Each structure stands twice: as structure tokens, then as C-alpha cells.
Amino acid sequence: MPTGSTILIDHNLADLFRSAAEHWLLQNKFDVQLELFDERTFYVVRGSGADGCSRVYIQMVTQLFQDGITRCLIGTRGLLGEDWDAEKINVLVDLTTVATSMTVHQF
């Protein structure tokens, strides 16, 4: 679950996620150092460094989703909305309260 500055991951994914995320950051030449904080049933992942921002985190967790590291992403429409793309997504649940019947489609 990515937010603007924090990522939450299942407790059992910590080692795999950290390894894959650090590899992705290095491969894409982003200056981000990750710290994982154990909250017993999940980890809070926070990044620091020159490139530590929501744009990089969303790119990273989307690619890790595409690679099968994680199988579920939870985020806001602002983070996972317009211009966000994930080719392997098969279900999108939008829990945002809206005043119109317009829906969000990904093609």
C-alpha cells in the first residue's frame, strides 16, 4: 500500500520486497535508501535520499506488482489514478465517494 511518503507491506514479504526494491532503485539510478519498520503484522517502508518521492515509489511498487513480487496494490485515486498504468492488473476497486456515475477504466 503506497502513500505519498510511506509504503506498507505484508510482514512475510519484507525480505523479498526489500531485495527487489533495492535492485529496482539501483537499476533505475534512483538515490533512495529504504528503511523497514516492523509493526508486527506489517512493515512500514520509508525512503530517504534525493529521489525519495511518491512518483518514484509508485513506479517502483507498480513494477514490483508487474513482476509478481506483490499481488495487490492499495492506494488512492490520486496516486493510482490518471496516467498510472499496470498491464497485469485484472481488478480495480474504487472506493472513492463520487457525485457522478463516471467510472475509471484502464485500457
Biopython code that builds the backbone (N, CA, C, O; Angstrom):
import numpy as np
from Bio.PDB.StructureBuilder import StructureBuilder

atoms = [
    (1, "MET", "N", (0.841, -1.178, 0.000)),
    (1, "MET", "CA", (0.000, 0.000, 0.000)),
    (1, "MET", "C", (0.886, 1.241, 0.000)),
    (1, "MET", "O", (1.442, 1.583, 1.043)),
    (2, "PRO", "N", (1.033, 1.913, -1.111)),
    (2, "PRO", "CA", (1.849, 3.129, -1.150)),
    (2, "PRO", "C", (1.033, 4.364, -0.781)),
    (2, "PRO", "O", (-0.142, 4.465, -1.135)),
    (3, "THR", "N", (1.649, 5.290, -0.077)),
    (3, "THR", "CA", (1.073, 6.617, 0.141)),
    (3, "THR", "C", (2.080, 7.604, -0.439)),
    (3, "THR", "O", (3.012, 7.202, -1.136)),
    (4, "GLY", "N", (1.901, 8.867, -0.163)),
    (4, "GLY", "CA", (2.830, 9.853, -0.698)),
    (4, "GLY", "C", (4.254, 9.676, -0.221)),
    (4, "GLY", "O", (5.191, 10.017, -0.943)),
    (5, "SER", "N", (4.443, 9.146, 0.990)),
    (5, "SER", "CA", (5.797, 9.025, 1.528)),
    (5, "SER", "C", (6.078, 7.681, 2.185)),
    (5, "SER", "O", (7.207, 7.442, 2.614)),
    (6, "THR", "N", (5.100, 6.807, 2.275)),
    (6, "THR", "CA", (5.242, 5.558, 3.014)),
    (6, "THR", "C", (4.659, 4.408, 2.209)),
    (6, "THR", "O", (3.690, 4.583, 1.469)),
    (7, "ILE", "N", (5.255, 3.233, 2.359)),
    (7, "ILE", "CA", (4.735, 2.017, 1.759)),
    (7, "ILE", "C", (4.511, 1.018, 2.887)),
    (7, "ILE", "O", (5.378, 0.844, 3.743)),
    (8, "LEU", "N", (3.361, 0.365, 2.895)),
    (8, "LEU", "CA", (3.091, -0.698, 3.854)),
    (8, "LEU", "C", (3.131, -2.020, 3.112)),
    (8, "LEU", "O", (2.563, -2.143, 2.028)),
    (9, "ILE", "N", (3.806, -3.020, 3.695)),
    (9, "ILE", "CA", (3.885, -4.333, 3.061)),
    (9, "ILE", "C", (3.584, -5.418, 4.091)),
    (9, "ILE", "O", (3.785, -5.232, 5.291)),
    (10, "ASP", "N", (3.097, -6.551, 3.594)),
    (10, "ASP", "CA", (2.853, -7.696, 4.466)),
    (10, "ASP", "C", (4.145, -8.120, 5.133)),
    (10, "ASP", "O", (5.226, -8.025, 4.552)),
    (11, "HIS", "N", (4.016, -8.586, 6.355)),
    (11, "HIS", "CA", (5.174, -8.989, 7.141)),
    (11, "HIS", "C", (5.990, -10.067, 6.421)),
    (11, "HIS", "O", (7.221, -10.036, 6.446)),
    (12, "ASN", "N", (5.311, -11.011, 5.787)),
    (12, "ASN", "CA", (6.026, -12.125, 5.147)),
    (12, "ASN", "C", (6.717, -11.740, 3.836)),
    (12, "ASN", "O", (7.434, -12.563, 3.268)),
    (13, "LEU", "N", (6.523, -10.524, 3.343)),
    (13, "LEU", "CA", (7.164, -10.078, 2.102)),
    (13, "LEU", "C", (8.399, -9.210, 2.325)),
    (13, "LEU", "O", (9.021, -8.766, 1.359)),
    (14, "ALA", "N", (8.760, -8.964, 3.567)),
    (14, "ALA", "CA", (9.788, -7.965, 3.869)),
    (14, "ALA", "C", (11.105, -8.214, 3.141)),
    (14, "ALA", "O", (11.604, -7.311, 2.470)),
    (15, "ASP", "N", (11.681, -9.404, 3.251)),
    (15, "ASP", "CA", (12.985, -9.662, 2.648)),
    (15, "ASP", "C", (12.922, -9.610, 1.123)),
    (15, "ASP", "O", (13.770, -8.989, 0.483)),
    (16, "LEU", "N", (11.920, -10.260, 0.546)),
    (16, "LEU", "CA", (11.761, -10.273, -0.906)),
    (16, "LEU", "C", (11.514, -8.869, -1.446)),
    (16, "LEU", "O", (12.115, -8.468, -2.443)),
    (17, "PHE", "N", (10.622, -8.117, -0.782)),
    (17, "PHE", "CA", (10.308, -6.758, -1.213)),
    (17, "PHE", "C", (11.546, -5.871, -1.146)),
    (17, "PHE", "O", (11.856, -5.155, -2.098)),
    (18, "ARG", "N", (12.250, -5.922, -0.022)),
    (18, "ARG", "CA", (13.434, -5.065, 0.145)),
    (18, "ARG", "C", (14.468, -5.366, -0.932)),
    (18, "ARG", "O", (15.000, -4.446, -1.553)),
    (19, "SER", "N", (14.753, -6.630, -1.157)),
    (19, "SER", "CA", (15.738, -7.016, -2.162)),
    (19, "SER", "C", (15.325, -6.548, -3.555)),
    (19, "SER", "O", (16.132, -5.959, -4.276)),
    (20, "ALA", "N", (14.088, -6.803, -3.934)),
    (20, "ALA", "CA", (13.601, -6.408, -5.258)),
    (20, "ALA", "C", (13.549, -4.885, -5.397)),
    (20, "ALA", "O", (13.905, -4.346, -6.444)),
    (21, "ALA", "N", (13.111, -4.196, -4.351)),
    (21, "ALA", "CA", (13.017, -2.734, -4.399)),
    (21, "ALA", "C", (14.398, -2.093, -4.512)),
    (21, "ALA", "O", (14.595, -1.175, -5.307)),
    (22, "GLU", "N", (15.352, -2.575, -3.719)),
    (22, "GLU", "CA", (16.700, -2.017, -3.789)),
    (22, "GLU", "C", (17.337, -2.295, -5.147)),
    (22, "GLU", "O", (18.059, -1.449, -5.673)),
    (23, "HIS", "N", (17.079, -3.467, -5.719)),
    (23, "HIS", "CA", (17.580, -3.775, -7.057)),
    (23, "HIS", "C", (16.964, -2.819, -8.090)),
    (23, "HIS", "O", (17.671, -2.289, -8.947)),
    (24, "TRP", "N", (15.649, -2.604, -8.004)),
    (24, "TRP", "CA", (14.964, -1.708, -8.945)),
    (24, "TRP", "C", (15.507, -0.281, -8.825)),
    (24, "TRP", "O", (15.769, 0.372, -9.836)),
    (25, "LEU", "N", (15.675, 0.198, -7.599)),
    (25, "LEU", "CA", (16.195, 1.553, -7.384)),
    (25, "LEU", "C", (17.599, 1.702, -7.963)),
    (25, "LEU", "O", (17.904, 2.704, -8.610)),
    (26, "LEU", "N", (18.449, 0.711, -7.733)),
    (26, "LEU", "CA", (19.815, 0.744, -8.258)),
    (26, "LEU", "C", (19.815, 0.688, -9.781)),
    (26, "LEU", "O", (20.522, 1.453, -10.435)),
    (27, "GLN", "N", (19.028, -0.211, -10.338)),
    (27, "GLN", "CA", (18.944, -0.383, -11.792)),
    (27, "GLN", "C", (18.461, 0.899, -12.482)),
    (27, "GLN", "O", (18.915, 1.230, -13.577)),
    (28, "ASN", "N", (17.544, 1.609, -11.836)),
    (28, "ASN", "CA", (16.977, 2.823, -12.416)),
    (28, "ASN", "C", (17.689, 4.092, -11.951)),
    (28, "ASN", "O", (17.256, 5.206, -12.246)),
    (29, "LYS", "N", (18.784, 3.903, -11.220)),
    (29, "LYS", "CA", (19.660, 5.002, -10.793)),
    (29, "LYS", "C", (18.944, 6.057, -9.954)),
    (29, "LYS", "O", (19.155, 7.258, -10.125)),
    (30, "PHE", "N", (18.081, 5.578, -9.032)),
    (30, "PHE", "CA", (17.423, 6.482, -8.098)),
    (30, "PHE", "C", (18.183, 6.472, -6.778)),
    (30, "PHE", "O", (18.563, 5.415, -6.274)),
    (31, "ASP", "N", (18.399, 7.654, -6.230)),
    (31, "ASP", "CA", (19.079, 7.801, -4.943)),
    (31, "ASP", "C", (18.031, 7.735, -3.826)),
    (31, "ASP", "O", (17.531, 8.760, -3.362)),
    (32, "VAL", "N", (17.715, 6.513, -3.409)),
    (32, "VAL", "CA", (16.758, 6.282, -2.329)),
    (32, "VAL", "C", (17.299, 5.155, -1.456)),
    (32, "VAL", "O", (17.670, 4.092, -1.954)),
    (33, "GLN", "N", (17.340, 5.400, -0.153)),
    (33, "GLN", "CA", (17.702, 4.367, 0.807)),
    (33, "GLN", "C", (16.426, 3.978, 1.552)),
    (33, "GLN", "O", (15.707, 4.839, 2.060)),
    (34, "LEU", "N", (16.154, 2.685, 1.611)),
    (34, "LEU", "CA", (14.935, 2.201, 2.241)),
    (34, "LEU", "C", (15.187, 1.756, 3.674)),
    (34, "LEU", "O", (16.214, 1.152, 3.982)),
    (35, "GLU", "N", (14.237, 2.063, 4.539)),
    (35, "GLU", "CA", (14.233, 1.571, 5.915)),
    (35, "GLU", "C", (12.906, 0.868, 6.148)),
    (35, "GLU", "O", (11.855, 1.375, 5.754)),
    (36, "LEU", "N", (12.947, -0.299, 6.790)),
    (36, "LEU", "CA", (11.743, -1.051, 7.114)),
    (36, "LEU", "C", (11.542, -1.030, 8.626)),
    (36, "LEU", "O", (12.461, -1.321, 9.392)),
    (37, "PHE", "N", (10.333, -0.681, 9.039)),
    (37, "PHE", "CA", (9.991, -0.619, 10.448)),
    (37, "PHE", "C", (8.946, -1.687, 10.743)),
    (37, "PHE", "O", (7.863, -1.684, 10.158)),
    (38, "ASP", "N", (9.273, -2.597, 11.650)),
    (38, "ASP", "CA", (8.418, -3.732, 11.971)),
    (38, "ASP", "C", (7.260, -3.295, 12.869)),
    (38, "ASP", "O", (7.465, -2.788, 13.972)),
    (39, "GLU", "N", (6.045, -3.501, 12.373)),
    (39, "GLU", "CA", (4.828, -3.194, 13.130)),
    (39, "GLU", "C", (4.075, -4.486, 13.485)),
    (39, "GLU", "O", (2.852, -4.467, 13.621)),
    (40, "ARG", "N", (4.775, -5.572, 13.630)),
    (40, "ARG", "CA", (4.316, -6.926, 13.984)),
    (40, "ARG", "C", (3.618, -7.668, 12.857)),
    (40, "ARG", "O", (4.067, -8.762, 12.517)),
    (41, "THR", "N", (2.575, -7.166, 12.266)),
    (41, "THR", "CA", (1.895, -7.886, 11.189)),
    (41, "THR", "C", (2.161, -7.263, 9.816)),
    (41, "THR", "O", (1.758, -7.821, 8.796)),
    (42, "PHE", "N", (2.821, -6.137, 9.787)),
    (42, "PHE", "CA", (3.203, -5.493, 8.539)),
    (42, "PHE", "C", (4.444, -4.656, 8.779)),
    (42, "PHE", "O", (4.822, -4.394, 9.921)),
    (43, "TYR", "N", (5.069, -4.244, 7.698)),
    (43, "TYR", "CA", (6.223, -3.350, 7.765)),
    (43, "TYR", "C", (5.860, -2.012, 7.148)),
    (43, "TYR", "O", (5.113, -1.944, 6.171)),
    (44, "VAL", "N", (6.388, -0.964, 7.721)),
    (44, "VAL", "CA", (6.321, 0.372, 7.149)),
    (44, "VAL", "C", (7.656, 0.593, 6.444)),
    (44, "VAL", "O", (8.717, 0.481, 7.059)),
    (45, "VAL", "N", (7.597, 0.905, 5.163)),
    (45, "VAL", "CA", (8.801, 1.154, 4.369)),
    (45, "VAL", "C", (8.872, 2.643, 4.105)),
    (45, "VAL", "O", (7.941, 3.239, 3.564)),
    (46, "ARG", "N", (9.985, 3.233, 4.492)),
    (46, "ARG", "CA", (10.193, 4.658, 4.238)),
    (46, "ARG", "C", (11.505, 4.835, 3.505)),
    (46, "ARG", "O", (12.486, 4.137, 3.764)),
    (47, "GLY", "N", (11.502, 5.770, 2.599)),
    (47, "GLY", "CA", (12.709, 6.043, 1.837)),
    (47, "GLY", "C", (13.256, 7.415, 2.147)),
    (47, "GLY", "O", (12.520, 8.337, 2.497)),
    (48, "SER", "N", (14.562, 7.530, 2.011)),
    (48, "SER", "CA", (15.210, 8.833, 2.136)),
    (48, "SER", "C", (16.231, 8.943, 1.011)),
    (48, "SER", "O", (16.657, 7.939, 0.441)),
    (49, "GLY", "N", (16.603, 10.138, 0.712)),
    (49, "GLY", "CA", (17.557, 10.373, -0.371)),
    (49, "GLY", "C", (17.008, 11.386, -1.351)),
    (49, "GLY", "O", (15.854, 11.804, -1.254)),
    (50, "ALA", "N", (17.839, 11.773, -2.290)),
    (50, "ALA", "CA", (17.492, 12.835, -3.238)),
    (50, "ALA", "C", (16.256, 12.507, -4.071)),
    (50, "ALA", "O", (15.509, 13.411, -4.446)),
    (51, "ASP", "N", (16.029, 11.217, -4.370)),
    (51, "ASP", "CA", (14.909, 10.835, -5.232)),
    (51, "ASP", "C", (13.729, 10.244, -4.464)),
    (51, "ASP", "O", (12.812, 9.687, -5.068)),
    (52, "GLY", "N", (13.748, 10.361, -3.156)),
    (52, "GLY", "CA", (12.664, 9.801, -2.346)),
    (52, "GLY", "C", (11.389, 10.627, -2.478)),
    (52, "GLY", "O", (11.239, 11.654, -1.818)),
    (53, "CYS", "N", (10.460, 10.172, -3.342)),
    (53, "CYS", "CA", (9.208, 10.892, -3.551)),
    (53, "CYS", "C", (8.142, 9.911, -4.040)),
    (53, "CYS", "O", (8.456, 8.799, -4.463)),
    (54, "SER", "N", (6.888, 10.335, -3.978)),
    (54, "SER", "CA", (5.787, 9.448, -4.353)),
    (54, "SER", "C", (5.875, 8.986, -5.801)),
    (54, "SER", "O", (5.492, 7.854, -6.097)),
    (55, "ARG", "N", (6.362, 9.816, -6.709)),
    (55, "ARG", "CA", (6.475, 9.423, -8.116)),
    (55, "ARG", "C", (7.370, 8.197, -8.258)),
    (55, "ARG", "O", (7.036, 7.262, -8.985)),
    (56, "VAL", "N", (8.505, 8.200, -7.566)),
    (56, "VAL", "CA", (9.436, 7.066, -7.625)),
    (56, "VAL", "C", (8.828, 5.854, -6.934)),
    (56, "VAL", "O", (8.940, 4.738, -7.442)),
    (57, "TYR", "N", (8.188, 6.052, -5.789)),
    (57, "TYR", "CA", (7.593, 4.930, -5.052)),
    (57, "TYR", "C", (6.500, 4.257, -5.876)),
    (57, "TYR", "O", (6.411, 3.029, -5.898)),
    (58, "ILE", "N", (5.671, 5.044, -6.550)),
    (58, "ILE", "CA", (4.591, 4.470, -7.362)),
    (58, "ILE", "C", (5.181, 3.686, -8.531)),
    (58, "ILE", "O", (4.713, 2.587, -8.829)),
    (59, "GLN", "N", (6.198, 4.230, -9.199)),
    (59, "GLN", "CA", (6.859, 3.492, -10.286)),
    (59, "GLN", "C", (7.426, 2.176, -9.767)),
    (59, "GLN", "O", (7.294, 1.135, -10.410)),
    (60, "MET", "N", (8.060, 2.234, -8.594)),
    (60, "MET", "CA", (8.698, 1.058, -8.030)),
    (60, "MET", "C", (7.674, -0.007, -7.648)),
    (60, "MET", "O", (7.812, -1.161, -8.054)),
    (61, "VAL", "N", (6.653, 0.356, -6.878)),
    (61, "VAL", "CA", (5.689, -0.665, -6.446)),
    (61, "VAL", "C", (4.868, -1.186, -7.623)),
    (61, "VAL", "O", (4.442, -2.341, -7.613)),
    (62, "THR", "N", (4.644, -0.357, -8.626)),
    (62, "THR", "CA", (3.945, -0.840, -9.817)),
    (62, "THR", "C", (4.788, -1.888, -10.529)),
    (62, "THR", "O", (4.266, -2.927, -10.936)),
    (63, "GLN", "N", (6.084, -1.633, -10.685)),
    (63, "GLN", "CA", (6.946, -2.623, -11.333)),
    (63, "GLN", "C", (7.054, -3.898, -10.500)),
    (63, "GLN", "O", (7.070, -4.995, -11.059)),
    (64, "LEU", "N", (7.127, -3.773, -9.186)),
    (64, "LEU", "CA", (7.186, -4.963, -8.340)),
    (64, "LEU", "C", (5.883, -5.750, -8.433)),
    (64, "LEU", "O", (5.894, -6.979, -8.360)),
    (65, "PHE", "N", (4.771, -5.056, -8.593)),
    (65, "PHE", "CA", (3.485, -5.714, -8.847)),
    (65, "PHE", "C", (3.526, -6.436, -10.196)),
    (65, "PHE", "O", (3.124, -7.595, -10.298)),
    (66, "GLN", "N", (4.010, -5.749, -11.222)),
    (66, "GLN", "CA", (4.108, -6.340, -12.553)),
    (66, "GLN", "C", (5.004, -7.589, -12.541)),
    (66, "GLN", "O", (4.757, -8.543, -13.278)),
    (67, "ASP", "N", (6.044, -7.572, -11.698)),
    (67, "ASP", "CA", (6.986, -8.689, -11.607)),
    (67, "ASP", "C", (6.484, -9.818, -10.712)),
    (67, "ASP", "O", (7.126, -10.864, -10.616)),
    (68, "GLY", "N", (5.338, -9.615, -10.053)),
    (68, "GLY", "CA", (4.781, -10.654, -9.201)),
    (68, "GLY", "C", (5.317, -10.678, -7.781)),
    (68, "GLY", "O", (5.035, -11.615, -7.034)),
    (69, "ILE", "N", (6.083, -9.671, -7.395)),
    (69, "ILE", "CA", (6.602, -9.601, -6.026)),
    (69, "ILE", "C", (5.443, -9.415, -5.048)),
    (69, "ILE", "O", (5.400, -10.044, -3.990)),
    (70, "THR", "N", (4.522, -8.556, -5.413)),
    (70, "THR", "CA", (3.294, -8.374, -4.643)),
    (70, "THR", "C", (2.124, -8.612, -5.586)),
    (70, "THR", "O", (2.249, -8.436, -6.798)),
    (71, "ARG", "N", (0.998, -9.009, -5.033)),
    (71, "ARG", "CA", (-0.147, -9.337, -5.881)),
    (71, "ARG", "C", (-1.319, -8.396, -5.668)),
    (71, "ARG", "O", (-2.375, -8.569, -6.276)),
    (72, "CYS", "N", (-1.139, -7.406, -4.813)),
    (72, "CYS", "CA", (-2.231, -6.479, -4.532)),
    (72, "CYS", "C", (-1.642, -5.100, -4.244)),
    (72, "CYS", "O", (-0.688, -4.973, -3.476)),
    (73, "LEU", "N", (-2.209, -4.079, -4.858)),
    (73, "LEU", "CA", (-1.842, -2.693, -4.578)),
    (73, "LEU", "C", (-3.056, -1.972, -4.040)),
    (73, "LEU", "O", (-4.160, -2.113, -4.566)),
    (74, "ILE", "N", (-2.849, -1.207, -3.000)),
    (74, "ILE", "CA", (-3.920, -0.388, -2.441)),
    (74, "ILE", "C", (-3.390, 1.034, -2.400)),
    (74, "ILE", "O", (-2.324, 1.295, -1.843)),
    (75, "GLY", "N", (-4.134, 1.942, -2.989)),
    (75, "GLY", "CA", (-3.705, 3.333, -2.999)),
    (75, "GLY", "C", (-4.881, 4.229, -3.304)),
    (75, "GLY", "O", (-5.986, 3.751, -3.562)),
    (76, "THR", "N", (-4.653, 5.505, -3.277)),
    (76, "THR", "CA", (-5.708, 6.464, -3.568)),
    (76, "THR", "C", (-5.807, 6.700, -5.066)),
    (76, "THR", "O", (-4.889, 6.375, -5.819)),
    (77, "ARG", "N", (-6.914, 7.261, -5.485)),
    (77, "ARG", "CA", (-7.076, 7.615, -6.893)),
    (77, "ARG", "C", (-6.026, 8.638, -7.301)),
    (77, "ARG", "O", (-5.578, 8.645, -8.448)),
    (78, "GLY", "N", (-5.636, 9.487, -6.387)),
    (78, "GLY", "CA", (-4.601, 10.470, -6.683)),
    (78, "GLY", "C", (-3.260, 9.826, -6.994)),
    (78, "GLY", "O", (-2.508, 10.338, -7.824)),
    (79, "LEU", "N", (-2.946, 8.705, -6.337)),
    (79, "LEU", "CA", (-1.683, 8.019, -6.589)),
    (79, "LEU", "C", (-1.783, 7.000, -7.718)),
    (79, "LEU", "O", (-0.869, 6.880, -8.534)),
    (80, "LEU", "N", (-2.883, 6.275, -7.764)),
    (80, "LEU", "CA", (-3.051, 5.213, -8.759)),
    (80, "LEU", "C", (-4.175, 5.576, -9.718)),
    (80, "LEU", "O", (-4.998, 4.731, -10.071)),
    (81, "GLY", "N", (-4.205, 6.811, -10.128)),
    (81, "GLY", "CA", (-5.280, 7.296, -10.992)),
    (81, "GLY", "C", (-4.794, 7.596, -12.389)),
    (81, "GLY", "O", (-4.118, 6.782, -13.017)),
    (82, "GLU", "N", (-5.143, 8.765, -12.866)),
    (82, "GLU", "CA", (-4.823, 9.175, -14.231)),
    (82, "GLU", "C", (-3.325, 9.088, -14.490)),
    (82, "GLU", "O", (-2.516, 9.505, -13.660)),
    (83, "ASP", "N", (-2.967, 8.548, -15.638)),
    (83, "ASP", "CA", (-1.590, 8.348, -16.093)),
    (83, "ASP", "C", (-0.880, 7.178, -15.413)),
    (83, "ASP", "O", (0.273, 6.901, -15.743)),
    (84, "TRP", "N", (-1.527, 6.484, -14.475)),
    (84, "TRP", "CA", (-0.946, 5.285, -13.873)),
    (84, "TRP", "C", (-1.314, 4.101, -14.746)),
    (84, "TRP", "O", (-2.453, 3.991, -15.200)),
    (85, "ASP", "N", (-0.362, 3.219, -14.982)),
    (85, "ASP", "CA", (-0.627, 2.073, -15.840)),
    (85, "ASP", "C", (0.014, 0.826, -15.259)),
    (85, "ASP", "O", (1.178, 0.834, -14.859)),
    (86, "ALA", "N", (-0.768, -0.248, -15.219)),
    (86, "ALA", "CA", (-0.272, -1.555, -14.813)),
    (86, "ALA", "C", (-0.898, -2.586, -15.741)),
    (86, "ALA", "O", (-2.094, -2.864, -15.651)),
    (87, "GLU", "N", (-0.098, -3.147, -16.621)),
    (87, "GLU", "CA", (-0.608, -4.069, -17.630)),
    (87, "GLU", "C", (-1.185, -5.353, -17.049)),
    (87, "GLU", "O", (-2.077, -5.948, -17.653)),
    (88, "LYS", "N", (-0.700, -5.791, -15.899)),
    (88, "LYS", "CA", (-1.122, -7.076, -15.354)),
    (88, "LYS", "C", (-2.274, -6.979, -14.362)),
    (88, "LYS", "O", (-2.655, -7.976, -13.748)),
    (89, "ILE", "N", (-2.822, -5.792, -14.204)),
    (89, "ILE", "CA", (-3.935, -5.638, -13.268)),
    (89, "ILE", "C", (-5.189, -6.274, -13.856)),
    (89, "ILE", "O", (-5.471, -6.120, -15.044)),
    (90, "ASN", "N", (-5.941, -6.988, -13.020)),
    (90, "ASN", "CA", (-7.176, -7.587, -13.528)),
    (90, "ASN", "C", (-8.416, -7.142, -12.765)),
    (90, "ASN", "O", (-9.536, -7.395, -13.210)),
    (91, "VAL", "N", (-8.236, -6.490, -11.639)),
    (91, "VAL", "CA", (-9.363, -5.968, -10.871)),
    (91, "VAL", "C", (-8.967, -4.619, -10.288)),
    (91, "VAL", "O", (-7.875, -4.459, -9.743)),
    (92, "LEU", "N", (-9.862, -3.662, -10.409)),
    (92, "LEU", "CA", (-9.666, -2.360, -9.800)),
    (92, "LEU", "C", (-10.921, -2.031, -9.014)),
    (92, "LEU", "O", (-12.018, -1.984, -9.571)),
    (93, "VAL", "N", (-10.758, -1.804, -7.727)),
    (93, "VAL", "CA", (-11.881, -1.436, -6.879)),
    (93, "VAL", "C", (-11.672, 0.009, -6.456)),
    (93, "VAL", "O", (-10.682, 0.333, -5.799)),
    (94, "ASP", "N", (-12.594, 0.865, -6.828)),
    (94, "ASP", "CA", (-12.521, 2.282, -6.484)),
    (94, "ASP", "C", (-13.509, 2.539, -5.358)),
    (94, "ASP", "O", (-14.721, 2.462, -5.561)),
    (95, "LEU", "N", (-12.999, 2.841, -4.180)),
    (95, "LEU", "CA", (-13.848, 3.087, -3.019)),
    (95, "LEU", "C", (-14.076, 4.571, -2.768)),
    (95, "LEU", "O", (-14.572, 4.963, -1.712)),
    (96, "THR", "N", (-13.713, 5.387, -3.743)),
    (96, "THR", "CA", (-13.888, 6.828, -3.624)),
    (96, "THR", "C", (-15.362, 7.190, -3.745)),
    (96, "THR", "O", (-16.059, 6.692, -4.629)),
    (97, "THR", "N", (-15.829, 8.048, -2.867)),
    (97, "THR", "CA", (-17.183, 8.563, -2.983)),
    (97, "THR", "C", (-17.194, 9.634, -4.058)),
    (97, "THR", "O", (-16.409, 10.581, -4.015)),
    (98, "VAL", "N", (-18.095, 9.475, -5.029)),
    (98, "VAL", "CA", (-18.171, 10.456, -6.130)),
    (98, "VAL", "C", (-19.604, 10.922, -6.287)),
    (98, "VAL", "O", (-20.544, 10.245, -5.871)),
    (99, "ALA", "N", (-19.754, 12.072, -6.883)),
    (99, "ALA", "CA", (-21.078, 12.660, -7.089)),
    (99, "ALA", "C", (-21.652, 12.326, -8.454)),
    (99, "ALA", "O", (-22.809, 12.649, -8.723)),
    (100, "THR", "N", (-20.877, 11.687, -9.325)),
    (100, "THR", "CA", (-21.370, 11.343, -10.663)),
    (100, "THR", "C", (-21.251, 9.823, -10.871)),
    (100, "THR", "O", (-20.645, 9.113, -10.070)),
    (101, "SER", "N", (-21.839, 9.362, -11.955)),
    (101, "SER", "CA", (-21.772, 7.931, -12.244)),
    (101, "SER", "C", (-20.542, 7.573, -13.092)),
    (101, "SER", "O", (-20.416, 6.433, -13.540)),
    (102, "MET", "N", (-19.645, 8.524, -13.312)),
    (102, "MET", "CA", (-18.450, 8.270, -14.115)),
    (102, "MET", "C", (-17.586, 7.221, -13.422)),
    (102, "MET", "O", (-17.398, 7.272, -12.206)),
    (103, "THR", "N", (-17.056, 6.262, -14.199)),
    (103, "THR", "CA", (-16.183, 5.243, -13.653)),
    (103, "THR", "C", (-14.792, 5.390, -14.204)),
    (103, "THR", "O", (-14.565, 6.136, -15.157)),
    (104, "VAL", "N", (-13.871, 4.687, -13.614)),
    (104, "VAL", "CA", (-12.488, 4.718, -14.051)),
    (104, "VAL", "C", (-12.210, 3.443, -14.837)),
    (104, "VAL", "O", (-12.455, 2.343, -14.343)),
    (105, "HIS", "N", (-11.700, 3.587, -16.055)),
    (105, "HIS", "CA", (-11.383, 2.451, -16.902)),
    (105, "HIS", "C", (-9.911, 2.502, -17.281)),
    (105, "HIS", "O", (-9.340, 3.571, -17.493)),
    (106, "GLN", "N", (-9.315, 1.324, -17.361)),
    (106, "GLN", "CA", (-7.945, 1.233, -17.820)),
    (106, "GLN", "C", (-7.933, 0.350, -19.053)),
    (106, "GLN", "O", (-8.434, -0.774, -19.019)),
    (107, "PHE", "N", (-7.364, 0.852, -20.143)),
    (107, "PHE", "CA", (-7.327, 0.096, -21.382)),
    (107, "PHE", "C", (-5.904, -0.258, -21.730)),
    (107, "PHE", "O", (-5.659, -0.902, -22.750)),
]
sb = StructureBuilder()
sb.init_structure("model")
sb.init_model(0)
sb.init_chain("A")
sb.init_seg("    ")
for serial, (resi, resn, name, xyz) in enumerate(atoms, 1):
    if name == "N":
        sb.init_residue(resn, " ", resi, " ")
    sb.init_atom(name, np.array(xyz, "f"), 0.0, 1.0, " ", f" {name:<3s}", serial, name[0])
structure = sb.get_structure()
